[in-house]
Amino acid sequence: MFEPKIMCFLCKWCTYAGADLAGTSRLEFSPNGINLRVMCSSRIDPQHILHAFKEGADGVFIGGCHPGDCHYVEGNYKTLRRVTLFKTMMEQLGLDPKRLRLEWISAAEGKKYVETMNEFTETIRNLGPLNLEEKTLTEEGVCHE
């Protein structure tokens, strides 16, 4: 059975702490995510997402603070705008936008983190492996067949 690789960019203040809470609470969830702690979800550039796909990720998850609770005031609003635009770009590159997910998860929401990761893992599992052998993403974000 196909087991997806999911690159997770998690806000240090909220979602990463929520993931930590899930672990310390011994909640069971899919082990498919590779967590990378970032200071703010707004620090994730579209090039980071492309790089994750290029390096073998089947899905990319971005977790941040709830709107209005960002430690950097408006970081999560910038993230929302970027992800919305990037999903449009993914369609143009021939990548299913369902392979990218953005969620707001606070430090107290370990259970939500578990439910979200299990659901996203199942979504990616159903989509199947991302086959970039047929497509090559360049650093400029252009897709060549």
PyMOL CGO cylinders between C-alpha atoms (Angstrom):
from pymol import cmd
from pymol.cgo import CYLINDER

trace = [
    CYLINDER, 0.00, 0.00, 0.00, 1.24, 3.47, -0.89, 0.3, 1, 1, 1, 1, 1, 1,
    CYLINDER, 1.24, 3.47, -0.89, 2.39, 5.54, 2.10, 0.3, 1, 1, 1, 1, 1, 1,
    CYLINDER, 2.39, 5.54, 2.10, 2.62, 9.24, 1.25, 0.3, 1, 1, 1, 1, 1, 1,
    CYLINDER, 2.62, 9.24, 1.25, 5.40, 11.58, 2.31, 0.3, 1, 1, 1, 1, 1, 1,
    CYLINDER, 5.40, 11.58, 2.31, 4.03, 14.85, 3.64, 0.3, 1, 1, 1, 1, 1, 1,
    CYLINDER, 4.03, 14.85, 3.64, 6.20, 17.89, 4.31, 0.3, 1, 1, 1, 1, 1, 1,
    CYLINDER, 6.20, 17.89, 4.31, 4.73, 19.92, 7.19, 0.3, 1, 1, 1, 1, 1, 1,
    CYLINDER, 4.73, 19.92, 7.19, 5.65, 23.56, 7.77, 0.3, 1, 1, 1, 1, 1, 1,
    CYLINDER, 5.65, 23.56, 7.77, 4.38, 24.35, 11.27, 0.3, 1, 1, 1, 1, 1, 1,
    CYLINDER, 4.38, 24.35, 11.27, 4.21, 27.69, 13.07, 0.3, 1, 1, 1, 1, 1, 1,
    CYLINDER, 4.21, 27.69, 13.07, 6.38, 27.52, 16.20, 0.3, 1, 1, 1, 1, 1, 1,
    CYLINDER, 6.38, 27.52, 16.20, 3.83, 29.31, 18.35, 0.3, 1, 1, 1, 1, 1, 1,
    CYLINDER, 3.83, 29.31, 18.35, 0.68, 27.40, 17.49, 0.3, 1, 1, 1, 1, 1, 1,
    CYLINDER, 0.68, 27.40, 17.49, 0.58, 24.39, 15.19, 0.3, 1, 1, 1, 1, 1, 1,
    CYLINDER, 0.58, 24.39, 15.19, 3.99, 23.01, 16.16, 0.3, 1, 1, 1, 1, 1, 1,
    CYLINDER, 3.99, 23.01, 16.16, 2.96, 23.26, 19.81, 0.3, 1, 1, 1, 1, 1, 1,
    CYLINDER, 2.96, 23.26, 19.81, -0.35, 21.56, 18.92, 0.3, 1, 1, 1, 1, 1, 1,
    CYLINDER, -0.35, 21.56, 18.92, 1.58, 18.73, 17.26, 0.3, 1, 1, 1, 1, 1, 1,
    CYLINDER, 1.58, 18.73, 17.26, 3.78, 18.49, 20.36, 0.3, 1, 1, 1, 1, 1, 1,
    CYLINDER, 3.78, 18.49, 20.36, 0.66, 18.32, 22.54, 0.3, 1, 1, 1, 1, 1, 1,
    CYLINDER, 0.66, 18.32, 22.54, -0.68, 15.49, 20.37, 0.3, 1, 1, 1, 1, 1, 1,
    CYLINDER, -0.68, 15.49, 20.37, 2.56, 13.59, 20.88, 0.3, 1, 1, 1, 1, 1, 1,
    CYLINDER, 2.56, 13.59, 20.88, 2.84, 14.16, 24.62, 0.3, 1, 1, 1, 1, 1, 1,
    CYLINDER, 2.84, 14.16, 24.62, -0.84, 13.21, 24.97, 0.3, 1, 1, 1, 1, 1, 1,
    CYLINDER, -0.84, 13.21, 24.97, 0.01, 9.96, 23.17, 0.3, 1, 1, 1, 1, 1, 1,
    CYLINDER, 0.01, 9.96, 23.17, -2.66, 10.50, 20.56, 0.3, 1, 1, 1, 1, 1, 1,
    CYLINDER, -2.66, 10.50, 20.56, -2.25, 8.17, 17.60, 0.3, 1, 1, 1, 1, 1, 1,
    CYLINDER, -2.25, 8.17, 17.60, -1.96, 9.64, 14.14, 0.3, 1, 1, 1, 1, 1, 1,
    CYLINDER, -1.96, 9.64, 14.14, -0.41, 8.89, 10.77, 0.3, 1, 1, 1, 1, 1, 1,
    CYLINDER, -0.41, 8.89, 10.77, 3.40, 9.04, 10.89, 0.3, 1, 1, 1, 1, 1, 1,
    CYLINDER, 3.40, 9.04, 10.89, 3.62, 10.33, 7.31, 0.3, 1, 1, 1, 1, 1, 1,
    CYLINDER, 3.62, 10.33, 7.31, 4.41, 13.95, 8.16, 0.3, 1, 1, 1, 1, 1, 1,
    CYLINDER, 4.41, 13.95, 8.16, 7.89, 15.40, 8.38, 0.3, 1, 1, 1, 1, 1, 1,
    CYLINDER, 7.89, 15.40, 8.38, 7.59, 18.45, 10.62, 0.3, 1, 1, 1, 1, 1, 1,
    CYLINDER, 7.59, 18.45, 10.62, 9.62, 21.58, 10.11, 0.3, 1, 1, 1, 1, 1, 1,
    CYLINDER, 9.62, 21.58, 10.11, 9.16, 24.34, 12.69, 0.3, 1, 1, 1, 1, 1, 1,
    CYLINDER, 9.16, 24.34, 12.69, 9.06, 27.88, 11.32, 0.3, 1, 1, 1, 1, 1, 1,
    CYLINDER, 9.06, 27.88, 11.32, 8.65, 31.12, 13.26, 0.3, 1, 1, 1, 1, 1, 1,
    CYLINDER, 8.65, 31.12, 13.26, 5.49, 32.02, 11.34, 0.3, 1, 1, 1, 1, 1, 1,
    CYLINDER, 5.49, 32.02, 11.34, 3.46, 30.41, 8.57, 0.3, 1, 1, 1, 1, 1, 1,
    CYLINDER, 3.46, 30.41, 8.57, 4.06, 33.58, 6.55, 0.3, 1, 1, 1, 1, 1, 1,
    CYLINDER, 4.06, 33.58, 6.55, 7.73, 32.59, 6.27, 0.3, 1, 1, 1, 1, 1, 1,
    CYLINDER, 7.73, 32.59, 6.27, 6.79, 29.84, 3.82, 0.3, 1, 1, 1, 1, 1, 1,
    CYLINDER, 6.79, 29.84, 3.82, 7.60, 31.01, 0.33, 0.3, 1, 1, 1, 1, 1, 1,
    CYLINDER, 7.60, 31.01, 0.33, 6.07, 29.28, -2.71, 0.3, 1, 1, 1, 1, 1, 1,
    CYLINDER, 6.07, 29.28, -2.71, 9.61, 28.18, -3.60, 0.3, 1, 1, 1, 1, 1, 1,
    CYLINDER, 9.61, 28.18, -3.60, 9.70, 26.16, -0.36, 0.3, 1, 1, 1, 1, 1, 1,
    CYLINDER, 9.70, 26.16, -0.36, 6.54, 24.35, -1.42, 0.3, 1, 1, 1, 1, 1, 1,
    CYLINDER, 6.54, 24.35, -1.42, 7.89, 23.66, -4.91, 0.3, 1, 1, 1, 1, 1, 1,
    CYLINDER, 7.89, 23.66, -4.91, 11.16, 22.44, -3.41, 0.3, 1, 1, 1, 1, 1, 1,
    CYLINDER, 11.16, 22.44, -3.41, 9.31, 20.03, -1.12, 0.3, 1, 1, 1, 1, 1, 1,
    CYLINDER, 9.31, 20.03, -1.12, 7.44, 18.55, -4.09, 0.3, 1, 1, 1, 1, 1, 1,
    CYLINDER, 7.44, 18.55, -4.09, 10.63, 18.41, -6.13, 0.3, 1, 1, 1, 1, 1, 1,
    CYLINDER, 10.63, 18.41, -6.13, 12.42, 16.53, -3.34, 0.3, 1, 1, 1, 1, 1, 1,
    CYLINDER, 12.42, 16.53, -3.34, 9.76, 13.84, -3.13, 0.3, 1, 1, 1, 1, 1, 1,
    CYLINDER, 9.76, 13.84, -3.13, 6.89, 15.11, -0.99, 0.3, 1, 1, 1, 1, 1, 1,
    CYLINDER, 6.89, 15.11, -0.99, 3.50, 13.82, -2.12, 0.3, 1, 1, 1, 1, 1, 1,
    CYLINDER, 3.50, 13.82, -2.12, 1.74, 16.55, -0.12, 0.3, 1, 1, 1, 1, 1, 1,
    CYLINDER, 1.74, 16.55, -0.12, 2.57, 19.76, 1.72, 0.3, 1, 1, 1, 1, 1, 1,
    CYLINDER, 2.57, 19.76, 1.72, 0.84, 20.88, 4.90, 0.3, 1, 1, 1, 1, 1, 1,
    CYLINDER, 0.84, 20.88, 4.90, 1.11, 24.40, 6.33, 0.3, 1, 1, 1, 1, 1, 1,
    CYLINDER, 1.11, 24.40, 6.33, -0.15, 25.03, 9.86, 0.3, 1, 1, 1, 1, 1, 1,
    CYLINDER, -0.15, 25.03, 9.86, -0.47, 28.44, 11.48, 0.3, 1, 1, 1, 1, 1, 1,
    CYLINDER, -0.47, 28.44, 11.48, -2.14, 30.43, 14.22, 0.3, 1, 1, 1, 1, 1, 1,
    CYLINDER, -2.14, 30.43, 14.22, -5.85, 31.23, 13.99, 0.3, 1, 1, 1, 1, 1, 1,
    CYLINDER, -5.85, 31.23, 13.99, -6.61, 34.54, 12.22, 0.3, 1, 1, 1, 1, 1, 1,
    CYLINDER, -6.61, 34.54, 12.22, -6.30, 37.35, 14.74, 0.3, 1, 1, 1, 1, 1, 1,
    CYLINDER, -6.30, 37.35, 14.74, -3.96, 35.32, 16.98, 0.3, 1, 1, 1, 1, 1, 1,
    CYLINDER, -3.96, 35.32, 16.98, -0.73, 35.55, 14.96, 0.3, 1, 1, 1, 1, 1, 1,
    CYLINDER, -0.73, 35.55, 14.96, 2.29, 36.44, 17.08, 0.3, 1, 1, 1, 1, 1, 1,
    CYLINDER, 2.29, 36.44, 17.08, 3.44, 38.57, 14.16, 0.3, 1, 1, 1, 1, 1, 1,
    CYLINDER, 3.44, 38.57, 14.16, 0.06, 40.34, 13.86, 0.3, 1, 1, 1, 1, 1, 1,
    CYLINDER, 0.06, 40.34, 13.86, -0.86, 39.66, 10.21, 0.3, 1, 1, 1, 1, 1, 1,
    CYLINDER, -0.86, 39.66, 10.21, 1.38, 36.74, 9.23, 0.3, 1, 1, 1, 1, 1, 1,
    CYLINDER, 1.38, 36.74, 9.23, -1.43, 34.24, 8.81, 0.3, 1, 1, 1, 1, 1, 1,
    CYLINDER, -1.43, 34.24, 8.81, -3.38, 36.61, 6.54, 0.3, 1, 1, 1, 1, 1, 1,
    CYLINDER, -3.38, 36.61, 6.54, -0.32, 36.81, 4.27, 0.3, 1, 1, 1, 1, 1, 1,
    CYLINDER, -0.32, 36.81, 4.27, -0.13, 33.02, 4.35, 0.3, 1, 1, 1, 1, 1, 1,
    CYLINDER, -0.13, 33.02, 4.35, -3.76, 32.68, 3.32, 0.3, 1, 1, 1, 1, 1, 1,
    CYLINDER, -3.76, 32.68, 3.32, -3.26, 35.01, 0.34, 0.3, 1, 1, 1, 1, 1, 1,
    CYLINDER, -3.26, 35.01, 0.34, -0.11, 33.20, -0.77, 0.3, 1, 1, 1, 1, 1, 1,
    CYLINDER, -0.11, 33.20, -0.77, -1.61, 29.72, -0.48, 0.3, 1, 1, 1, 1, 1, 1,
    CYLINDER, -1.61, 29.72, -0.48, -4.74, 30.78, -2.38, 0.3, 1, 1, 1, 1, 1, 1,
    CYLINDER, -4.74, 30.78, -2.38, -2.63, 32.16, -5.24, 0.3, 1, 1, 1, 1, 1, 1,
    CYLINDER, -2.63, 32.16, -5.24, -0.25, 29.20, -5.15, 0.3, 1, 1, 1, 1, 1, 1,
    CYLINDER, -0.25, 29.20, -5.15, -3.10, 26.69, -5.50, 0.3, 1, 1, 1, 1, 1, 1,
    CYLINDER, -3.10, 26.69, -5.50, -4.08, 28.48, -8.73, 0.3, 1, 1, 1, 1, 1, 1,
    CYLINDER, -4.08, 28.48, -8.73, -0.48, 28.21, -9.89, 0.3, 1, 1, 1, 1, 1, 1,
    CYLINDER, -0.48, 28.21, -9.89, -0.43, 24.50, -8.99, 0.3, 1, 1, 1, 1, 1, 1,
    CYLINDER, -0.43, 24.50, -8.99, -3.33, 23.88, -11.37, 0.3, 1, 1, 1, 1, 1, 1,
    CYLINDER, -3.33, 23.88, -11.37, -1.40, 25.64, -14.13, 0.3, 1, 1, 1, 1, 1, 1,
    CYLINDER, -1.40, 25.64, -14.13, 1.62, 23.43, -13.39, 0.3, 1, 1, 1, 1, 1, 1,
    CYLINDER, 1.62, 23.43, -13.39, -0.49, 20.31, -13.58, 0.3, 1, 1, 1, 1, 1, 1,
    CYLINDER, -0.49, 20.31, -13.58, -0.39, 19.60, -9.82, 0.3, 1, 1, 1, 1, 1, 1,
    CYLINDER, -0.39, 19.60, -9.82, -3.58, 18.81, -7.94, 0.3, 1, 1, 1, 1, 1, 1,
    CYLINDER, -3.58, 18.81, -7.94, -4.19, 21.68, -5.46, 0.3, 1, 1, 1, 1, 1, 1,
    CYLINDER, -4.19, 21.68, -5.46, -5.48, 19.12, -2.95, 0.3, 1, 1, 1, 1, 1, 1,
    CYLINDER, -5.48, 19.12, -2.95, -1.82, 18.21, -2.39, 0.3, 1, 1, 1, 1, 1, 1,
    CYLINDER, -1.82, 18.21, -2.39, -1.40, 21.49, -0.48, 0.3, 1, 1, 1, 1, 1, 1,
    CYLINDER, -1.40, 21.49, -0.48, -3.34, 22.13, 2.72, 0.3, 1, 1, 1, 1, 1, 1,
    CYLINDER, -3.34, 22.13, 2.72, -3.44, 25.13, 5.03, 0.3, 1, 1, 1, 1, 1, 1,
    CYLINDER, -3.44, 25.13, 5.03, -4.98, 24.84, 8.51, 0.3, 1, 1, 1, 1, 1, 1,
    CYLINDER, -4.98, 24.84, 8.51, -5.20, 27.06, 11.56, 0.3, 1, 1, 1, 1, 1, 1,
    CYLINDER, -5.20, 27.06, 11.56, -4.39, 24.97, 14.64, 0.3, 1, 1, 1, 1, 1, 1,
    CYLINDER, -4.39, 24.97, 14.64, -3.64, 26.49, 18.05, 0.3, 1, 1, 1, 1, 1, 1,
    CYLINDER, -3.64, 26.49, 18.05, -1.25, 25.14, 20.68, 0.3, 1, 1, 1, 1, 1, 1,
    CYLINDER, -1.25, 25.14, 20.68, -4.22, 23.75, 22.63, 0.3, 1, 1, 1, 1, 1, 1,
    CYLINDER, -4.22, 23.75, 22.63, -5.65, 21.82, 19.67, 0.3, 1, 1, 1, 1, 1, 1,
    CYLINDER, -5.65, 21.82, 19.67, -3.63, 18.61, 19.69, 0.3, 1, 1, 1, 1, 1, 1,
    CYLINDER, -3.63, 18.61, 19.69, -6.74, 16.59, 18.83, 0.3, 1, 1, 1, 1, 1, 1,
    CYLINDER, -6.74, 16.59, 18.83, -7.48, 18.85, 15.83, 0.3, 1, 1, 1, 1, 1, 1,
    CYLINDER, -7.48, 18.85, 15.83, -3.89, 18.38, 14.64, 0.3, 1, 1, 1, 1, 1, 1,
    CYLINDER, -3.89, 18.38, 14.64, -4.31, 14.59, 14.79, 0.3, 1, 1, 1, 1, 1, 1,
    CYLINDER, -4.31, 14.59, 14.79, -7.66, 14.66, 12.96, 0.3, 1, 1, 1, 1, 1, 1,
    CYLINDER, -7.66, 14.66, 12.96, -6.32, 17.05, 10.31, 0.3, 1, 1, 1, 1, 1, 1,
    CYLINDER, -6.32, 17.05, 10.31, -3.16, 15.04, 9.65, 0.3, 1, 1, 1, 1, 1, 1,
    CYLINDER, -3.16, 15.04, 9.65, -5.05, 11.75, 9.46, 0.3, 1, 1, 1, 1, 1, 1,
    CYLINDER, -5.05, 11.75, 9.46, -7.55, 13.28, 7.03, 0.3, 1, 1, 1, 1, 1, 1,
    CYLINDER, -7.55, 13.28, 7.03, -4.84, 14.92, 4.89, 0.3, 1, 1, 1, 1, 1, 1,
    CYLINDER, -4.84, 14.92, 4.89, -2.79, 11.71, 4.81, 0.3, 1, 1, 1, 1, 1, 1,
    CYLINDER, -2.79, 11.71, 4.81, -5.85, 9.82, 3.58, 0.3, 1, 1, 1, 1, 1, 1,
    CYLINDER, -5.85, 9.82, 3.58, -6.48, 12.48, 0.91, 0.3, 1, 1, 1, 1, 1, 1,
    CYLINDER, -6.48, 12.48, 0.91, -2.91, 12.18, -0.36, 0.3, 1, 1, 1, 1, 1, 1,
    CYLINDER, -2.91, 12.18, -0.36, -3.06, 8.38, -0.18, 0.3, 1, 1, 1, 1, 1, 1,
    CYLINDER, -3.06, 8.38, -0.18, -6.18, 8.46, -2.39, 0.3, 1, 1, 1, 1, 1, 1,
    CYLINDER, -6.18, 8.46, -2.39, -4.48, 10.81, -4.87, 0.3, 1, 1, 1, 1, 1, 1,
    CYLINDER, -4.48, 10.81, -4.87, -1.54, 8.42, -5.13, 0.3, 1, 1, 1, 1, 1, 1,
    CYLINDER, -1.54, 8.42, -5.13, 2.14, 9.23, -5.42, 0.3, 1, 1, 1, 1, 1, 1,
    CYLINDER, 2.14, 9.23, -5.42, 3.16, 12.51, -7.00, 0.3, 1, 1, 1, 1, 1, 1,
    CYLINDER, 3.16, 12.51, -7.00, 4.91, 11.43, -10.16, 0.3, 1, 1, 1, 1, 1, 1,
    CYLINDER, 4.91, 11.43, -10.16, 7.29, 14.19, -11.12, 0.3, 1, 1, 1, 1, 1, 1,
    CYLINDER, 7.29, 14.19, -11.12, 9.21, 11.90, -13.46, 0.3, 1, 1, 1, 1, 1, 1,
    CYLINDER, 9.21, 11.90, -13.46, 6.74, 12.96, -16.14, 0.3, 1, 1, 1, 1, 1, 1,
    CYLINDER, 6.74, 12.96, -16.14, 7.05, 16.62, -15.18, 0.3, 1, 1, 1, 1, 1, 1,
    CYLINDER, 7.05, 16.62, -15.18, 10.08, 18.63, -14.16, 0.3, 1, 1, 1, 1, 1, 1,
    CYLINDER, 10.08, 18.63, -14.16, 9.71, 21.65, -11.92, 0.3, 1, 1, 1, 1, 1, 1,
    CYLINDER, 9.71, 21.65, -11.92, 12.44, 24.20, -12.41, 0.3, 1, 1, 1, 1, 1, 1,
    CYLINDER, 12.44, 24.20, -12.41, 13.55, 26.71, -9.80, 0.3, 1, 1, 1, 1, 1, 1,
    CYLINDER, 13.55, 26.71, -9.80, 11.55, 29.36, -11.65, 0.3, 1, 1, 1, 1, 1, 1,
    CYLINDER, 11.55, 29.36, -11.65, 8.40, 27.33, -11.09, 0.3, 1, 1, 1, 1, 1, 1,
    CYLINDER, 8.40, 27.33, -11.09, 7.91, 26.44, -14.76, 0.3, 1, 1, 1, 1, 1, 1,
    CYLINDER, 7.91, 26.44, -14.76, 6.68, 22.98, -15.60, 0.3, 1, 1, 1, 1, 1, 1,
    CYLINDER, 6.68, 22.98, -15.60, 8.28, 21.22, -18.58, 0.3, 1, 1, 1, 1, 1, 1,
    CYLINDER, 8.28, 21.22, -18.58, 6.84, 18.03, -20.04, 0.3, 1, 1, 1, 1, 1, 1,
]
cmd.load_cgo(trace, "trace")
